[in-house]
Amino acid sequence: MKKVAAPHASLFYRNLTPVYEAVWPLFARQNIWNSIQTLGIADGDRVLEVGVGTGLSLKAYPTTAIVTGVDLSEKMLSKAEEQIRDAAWSHVNVRTMNAEQLEFPDASFDVVTSFHVVSVVSDPKRMMQEMVRVCRPGGQILVINHFRSQNPWI
């Protein structure tokens, strides 16, 4: 029997969604989008975004890639699902899942990304191990975080 990730129970994350959508893109979107472009994602590449949230980055991925986003927050994922539905993207899907226990076989993805997530999980080392595990040998992993930002708001 397949174990389904429990939804994120934190009231903080449920209540954060509207603020996150209003403010966070002002700080992070362009950097994330530019970084995705540097990956040179090829037609048919399988891409995993760990901690996809509301789908801030989804528009930056090529429509010729197969993109899967995972997050624990069902409220944030519902916003990503709306975006996917509104844009009629058939190349993107999202799932509720724990970043520290990815429910994919080894070497499932060509590219694995994560944006501003490693600092909010309970076990960052485990998250990184899981990202490496599901990335194919020779694949690419991109992690962006805000610990060293010169921007005082971040």
Backbone as CSV, one residue per row, in Angstrom:
resi,resn,N_x,N_y,N_z,CA_x,CA_y,CA_z,C_x,C_y,C_z
1,MET,0.839,-1.182,0.000,0.000,0.000,0.000,0.884,1.245,0.000
2,LYS,0.615,2.162,-0.906,1.423,3.369,-1.029,1.074,4.352,0.089
3,LYS,2.095,4.833,0.769,1.898,5.813,1.842,1.696,7.191,1.229
4,VAL,0.641,7.862,1.643,0.351,9.208,1.150,0.858,10.208,2.171
5,ALA,1.518,11.229,1.703,2.054,12.257,2.597,0.912,12.968,3.306
6,ALA,1.091,13.164,4.588,0.090,13.920,5.347,0.180,15.382,4.952
7,PRO,-0.957,16.058,4.834,-0.896,17.480,4.498,-0.213,18.257,5.610
8,HIS,0.350,19.377,5.238,1.040,20.221,6.204,0.007,20.750,7.194
9,ALA,0.192,20.410,8.464,-0.796,20.745,9.478,-0.605,22.133,10.074
10,SER,0.472,22.790,9.744,0.795,24.061,10.362,-0.190,25.159,9.963
11,LEU,-0.828,25.759,10.961,-1.707,26.901,10.731,-0.913,28.052,10.123
12,PHE,0.355,28.157,10.513,1.220,29.200,9.976,1.258,29.137,8.454
13,TYR,1.515,27.955,7.875,1.620,27.834,6.426,0.276,28.017,5.739
14,ARG,-0.808,27.577,6.368,-2.139,27.805,5.772,-2.441,29.297,5.718
15,ASN,-2.104,30.016,6.768,-2.382,31.451,6.820,-1.377,32.278,6.028
16,LEU,-0.222,31.723,5.765,0.835,32.434,5.053,0.552,32.566,3.559
17,THR,-0.230,31.682,2.988,-0.420,31.627,1.541,-0.787,32.969,0.921
18,PRO,-1.791,33.710,1.411,-2.122,34.993,0.762,-0.989,36.016,0.827
19,VAL,-0.280,36.075,1.948,0.840,37.002,2.098,1.978,36.580,1.172
20,TYR,2.241,35.286,1.141,3.292,34.748,0.283,3.039,35.131,-1.170
21,GLU,1.814,34.954,-1.627,1.480,35.276,-3.018,1.621,36.759,-3.328
22,ALA,1.343,37.600,-2.353,1.384,39.047,-2.581,2.795,39.618,-2.524
23,VAL,3.635,39.076,-1.647,4.925,39.701,-1.378,6.110,38.930,-1.957
24,TRP,6.139,37.632,-1.775,7.328,36.863,-2.135,7.738,37.006,-3.597
25,PRO,6.818,36.995,-4.561,7.239,37.146,-5.954,8.050,38.413,-6.224
26,LEU,7.786,39.477,-5.490,8.535,40.718,-5.682,10.024,40.526,-5.421
27,PHE,10.348,39.624,-4.507,11.734,39.404,-4.128,12.401,38.269,-4.895
28,ALA,11.644,37.226,-5.197,12.275,35.986,-5.635,12.056,35.594,-7.091
29,ARG,10.964,35.989,-7.698,10.585,35.452,-9.009,11.677,35.589,-10.072
30,GLN,12.201,36.774,-10.271,13.145,36.982,-11.371,14.407,36.139,-11.206
31,ASN,14.930,36.072,-9.998,16.115,35.256,-9.737,15.841,33.775,-10.019
32,ILE,14.703,33.305,-9.575,14.328,31.908,-9.814,14.186,31.661,-11.310
33,TRP,13.439,32.502,-11.998,13.216,32.316,-13.435,14.528,32.351,-14.209
34,ASN,15.398,33.307,-13.888,16.696,33.388,-14.557,17.522,32.125,-14.312
35,SER,17.482,31.625,-13.093,18.244,30.426,-12.749,17.736,29.203,-13.507
36,ILE,16.439,29.084,-13.654,15.874,27.961,-14.410,16.349,28.016,-15.859
37,GLN,16.412,29.213,-16.421,16.850,29.355,-17.811,18.287,28.888,-18.008
38,THR,19.139,29.019,-16.990,20.538,28.604,-17.124,20.701,27.090,-17.167
39,LEU,19.662,26.348,-16.801,19.768,24.890,-16.752,19.769,24.239,-18.134
40,GLY,19.267,24.938,-19.130,19.218,24.351,-20.470,18.373,23.089,-20.514
41,ILE,17.209,23.133,-19.913,16.319,21.970,-19.852,15.913,21.573,-21.270
42,ALA,16.146,20.309,-21.607,15.902,19.808,-22.961,14.481,19.266,-23.117
43,ASP,14.046,19.148,-24.358,12.748,18.553,-24.662,12.663,17.168,-24.013
44,GLY,11.588,16.929,-23.316,11.363,15.626,-22.695,12.042,15.413,-21.363
45,ASP,12.864,16.369,-20.919,13.494,16.221,-19.605,12.426,16.113,-18.528
46,ARG,12.684,15.255,-17.573,11.809,15.098,-16.409,12.361,16.000,-15.305
47,VAL,11.527,16.932,-14.841,11.945,17.929,-13.856,11.114,17.763,-12.593
48,LEU,11.773,17.796,-11.445,11.101,17.787,-10.151,11.427,19.077,-9.434
49,GLU,10.392,19.791,-8.975,10.610,20.938,-8.099,10.135,20.558,-6.709
50,VAL,11.057,20.571,-5.770,10.774,20.222,-4.381,10.394,21.501,-3.641
51,GLY,9.185,21.522,-3.075,8.688,22.721,-2.404,8.129,23.717,-3.385
52,VAL,7.304,23.254,-4.297,6.778,24.100,-5.379,5.847,25.199,-4.871
53,GLY,5.281,25.045,-3.698,4.416,26.076,-3.127,3.245,26.426,-4.029
54,THR,3.075,27.708,-4.294,1.958,28.188,-5.117,2.262,28.125,-6.612
55,GLY,3.448,27.661,-6.969,3.801,27.535,-8.384,4.462,28.767,-8.967
56,LEU,5.098,29.547,-8.138,5.763,30.782,-8.556,6.685,30.572,-9.754
57,SER,7.351,29.437,-9.817,8.357,29.195,-10.851,7.829,28.453,-12.070
58,LEU,6.637,27.915,-12.013,6.170,26.989,-13.051,6.209,27.563,-14.462
59,LYS,5.904,28.826,-14.604,5.885,29.450,-15.931,7.274,29.477,-16.580
60,ALA,8.322,29.391,-15.776,9.688,29.480,-16.296,10.177,28.189,-16.942
61,TYR,9.535,27.074,-16.634,9.978,25.805,-17.210,9.497,25.681,-18.650
62,PRO,10.321,25.077,-19.510,9.890,24.893,-20.897,8.660,23.979,-20.964
63,THR,7.766,24.281,-21.870,6.556,23.454,-22.014,6.863,22.096,-22.631
64,THR,8.077,21.907,-23.089,8.485,20.627,-23.665,9.077,19.681,-22.621
65,ALA,9.207,20.155,-21.373,9.683,19.313,-20.276,8.477,18.734,-19.542
66,ILE,8.701,17.693,-18.775,7.656,17.085,-17.946,7.969,17.491,-16.515
67,VAL,7.144,18.358,-15.942,7.438,18.985,-14.652,6.506,18.449,-13.570
68,THR,7.108,18.025,-12.462,6.361,17.595,-11.290,6.769,18.485,-10.132
69,GLY,5.801,19.030,-9.434,6.067,19.832,-8.247,5.503,19.142,-7.027
70,VAL,6.247,19.168,-5.930,5.768,18.581,-4.678,5.860,19.601,-3.556
71,ASP,4.930,19.493,-2.625,4.902,20.382,-1.470,4.013,19.737,-0.410
72,LEU,4.253,20.052,0.856,3.394,19.559,1.934,2.141,20.401,2.124
73,SER,2.185,21.658,1.742,1.060,22.556,1.985,-0.009,22.404,0.902
74,GLU,-1.127,21.790,1.272,-2.215,21.624,0.308,-2.812,22.966,-0.112
75,LYS,-2.831,23.931,0.799,-3.361,25.260,0.462,-2.495,25.915,-0.622
76,MET,-1.188,25.845,-0.468,-0.311,26.413,-1.494,-0.431,25.627,-2.792
77,LEU,-0.503,24.306,-2.704,-0.643,23.490,-3.915,-1.944,23.786,-4.647
78,SER,-2.983,24.145,-3.923,-4.254,24.471,-4.596,-4.082,25.697,-5.494
79,LYS,-3.230,26.630,-5.079,-2.941,27.801,-5.924,-2.142,27.381,-7.159
80,ALA,-1.196,26.487,-6.969,-0.434,25.973,-8.120,-1.366,25.237,-9.079
81,GLU,-2.293,24.446,-8.545,-3.243,23.720,-9.391,-4.130,24.676,-10.182
82,GLU,-4.536,25.774,-9.561,-5.328,26.791,-10.280,-4.532,27.353,-11.454
83,GLN,-3.266,27.648,-11.207,-2.395,28.194,-12.248,-2.242,27.192,-13.403
84,ILE,-2.056,25.928,-13.058,-1.912,24.874,-14.068,-3.195,24.757,-14.891
85,ARG,-4.308,24.776,-14.215,-5.615,24.687,-14.893,-5.855,25.912,-15.774
86,ASP,-5.614,27.108,-15.242,-5.849,28.350,-16.003,-4.958,28.439,-17.245
87,ALA,-3.729,27.958,-17.133,-2.800,28.003,-18.262,-2.965,26.794,-19.192
88,ALA,-3.791,25.850,-18.783,-4.019,24.609,-19.553,-2.704,23.880,-19.838
89,TRP,-1.862,23.794,-18.814,-0.581,23.100,-18.951,-0.781,21.606,-18.779
90,SER,-0.456,20.852,-19.789,-0.526,19.398,-19.683,0.827,18.811,-19.285
91,HIS,1.854,19.643,-19.263,3.205,19.168,-18.951,3.572,19.316,-17.473
92,VAL,2.647,19.847,-16.653,2.934,20.105,-15.239,1.905,19.396,-14.373
93,ASN,2.384,18.778,-13.306,1.474,18.246,-12.282,2.095,18.484,-10.920
94,VAL,1.266,18.545,-9.906,1.732,18.760,-8.540,1.137,17.700,-7.627
95,ARG,1.888,17.411,-6.566,1.478,16.383,-5.611,1.846,16.792,-4.203
96,THR,1.025,16.380,-3.253,1.357,16.560,-1.847,2.426,15.534,-1.485
97,MET,3.549,16.036,-0.967,4.641,15.121,-0.642,5.637,15.806,0.278
98,ASN,6.278,15.025,1.108,7.298,15.496,2.037,8.656,15.538,1.333
99,ALA,9.309,16.667,1.372,10.621,16.847,0.735,11.681,15.925,1.326
100,GLU,11.463,15.463,2.537,12.425,14.602,3.211,12.166,13.119,2.956
101,GLN,11.086,12.830,2.231,10.732,11.441,1.924,10.037,11.426,0.559
102,LEU,10.808,11.639,-0.488,10.258,11.712,-1.839,9.810,10.321,-2.295
103,GLU,8.608,10.248,-2.793,8.001,8.967,-3.162,8.213,8.655,-4.641
104,PHE,9.462,8.725,-5.066,9.844,8.425,-6.444,10.993,7.429,-6.415
105,PRO,11.100,6.604,-7.441,12.253,5.696,-7.521,13.555,6.472,-7.716
106,ASP,14.655,5.827,-7.419,15.973,6.405,-7.659,16.094,6.826,-9.124
107,ALA,16.823,7.912,-9.370,17.151,8.381,-10.722,15.919,8.629,-11.593
108,SER,14.854,9.154,-11.012,13.598,9.403,-11.739,13.591,10.694,-12.547
109,PHE,14.492,11.632,-12.238,14.428,12.960,-12.842,15.772,13.370,-13.434
110,ASP,15.687,14.156,-14.508,16.879,14.716,-15.151,17.340,15.980,-14.441
111,VAL,16.379,16.723,-13.906,16.644,17.990,-13.233,15.812,18.023,-11.954
112,VAL,16.431,18.427,-10.852,15.722,18.595,-9.577,16.028,20.001,-9.079
113,THR,14.977,20.751,-8.755,15.149,22.124,-8.277,14.453,22.304,-6.932
114,SER,14.889,23.308,-6.207,14.231,23.687,-4.960,14.584,25.141,-4.663
115,PHE,13.564,25.926,-4.393,13.759,27.361,-4.201,13.260,27.803,-2.830
116,HIS,14.180,28.245,-1.995,13.853,28.805,-0.681,13.089,27.818,0.191
117,VAL,13.517,26.569,0.161,12.853,25.511,0.927,13.788,24.890,1.957
118,VAL,15.051,24.729,1.624,15.976,23.992,2.483,16.051,24.576,3.894
119,SER,15.787,25.842,4.052,15.852,26.465,5.379,14.565,26.302,6.180
120,VAL,13.512,25.731,5.591,12.253,25.593,6.333,11.846,24.144,6.581
121,VAL,12.638,23.188,6.121,12.334,21.789,6.417,12.990,21.395,7.732
122,SER,12.481,20.353,8.354,13.029,19.946,9.651,14.397,19.288,9.536
123,ASP,14.675,18.631,8.401,15.950,17.941,8.226,16.519,18.259,6.838
124,PRO,17.210,19.394,6.700,17.742,19.800,5.398,18.673,18.763,4.768
125,LYS,19.468,18.093,5.580,20.381,17.080,5.053,19.586,15.949,4.395
126,ARG,18.531,15.515,5.037,17.692,14.446,4.484,17.040,14.904,3.178
127,MET,16.561,16.139,3.132,15.968,16.667,1.902,16.980,16.622,0.769
128,MET,18.201,17.057,1.032,19.232,17.063,0.000,19.582,15.645,-0.439
129,GLN,19.637,14.708,0.511,19.896,13.313,0.157,18.804,12.773,-0.771
130,GLU,17.574,13.124,-0.487,16.455,12.673,-1.314,16.525,13.286,-2.712
131,MET,16.893,14.548,-2.797,17.019,15.193,-4.103,18.101,14.516,-4.937
132,VAL,19.218,14.199,-4.308,20.301,13.513,-5.011,19.840,12.117,-5.434
133,ARG,19.135,11.430,-4.574,18.677,10.070,-4.861,17.767,10.014,-6.083
134,VAL,16.848,10.965,-6.209,15.879,10.906,-7.313,16.408,11.532,-8.608
135,CYS,17.559,12.201,-8.541,18.171,12.789,-9.743,19.034,11.729,-10.424
136,ARG,18.882,11.597,-11.717,19.661,10.594,-12.467,21.149,10.953,-12.411
137,PRO,22.011,9.958,-12.503,23.446,10.245,-12.576,23.716,11.173,-13.759
138,GLY,24.477,12.233,-13.506,24.765,13.213,-14.552,23.691,14.271,-14.711
139,GLY,22.616,14.171,-13.929,21.543,15.170,-13.979,21.958,16.443,-13.264
140,GLN,21.023,17.372,-13.171,21.319,18.669,-12.552,20.434,18.896,-11.323
141,ILE,21.033,19.477,-10.300,20.297,19.878,-9.109,20.560,21.358,-8.892
142,LEU,19.482,22.118,-8.725,19.588,23.551,-8.477,18.855,23.873,-7.179
143,VAL,19.578,24.419,-6.226,19.004,24.839,-4.944,19.310,26.317,-4.774
144,ILE,18.269,27.089,-4.542,18.431,28.515,-4.239,17.856,28.739,-2.848
145,ASN,18.591,29.477,-2.038,18.106,29.825,-0.714,18.506,31.255,-0.405
146,HIS,18.009,31.781,0.667,18.161,33.205,0.949,19.085,33.531,2.113
147,PHE,19.875,32.594,2.568,20.736,32.872,3.710,21.745,33.976,3.469
148,ARG,22.254,34.114,2.259,23.314,35.074,2.003,22.860,36.269,1.177
149,SER,21.581,36.519,1.159,21.067,37.628,0.370,21.513,38.972,0.947
150,GLN,21.839,39.899,0.062,22.177,41.244,0.471,20.910,42.073,0.712
151,ASN,19.770,41.534,0.322,18.500,42.221,0.481,18.011,42.046,1.931
152,PRO,17.926,43.124,2.717,17.533,43.004,4.122,16.105,42.512,4.325
153,TRP,15.236,42.686,3.329,13.851,42.198,3.452,13.811,40.672,3.398
154,ILE,14.736,40.072,2.702,14.772,38.619,2.593,15.485,38.035,3.799
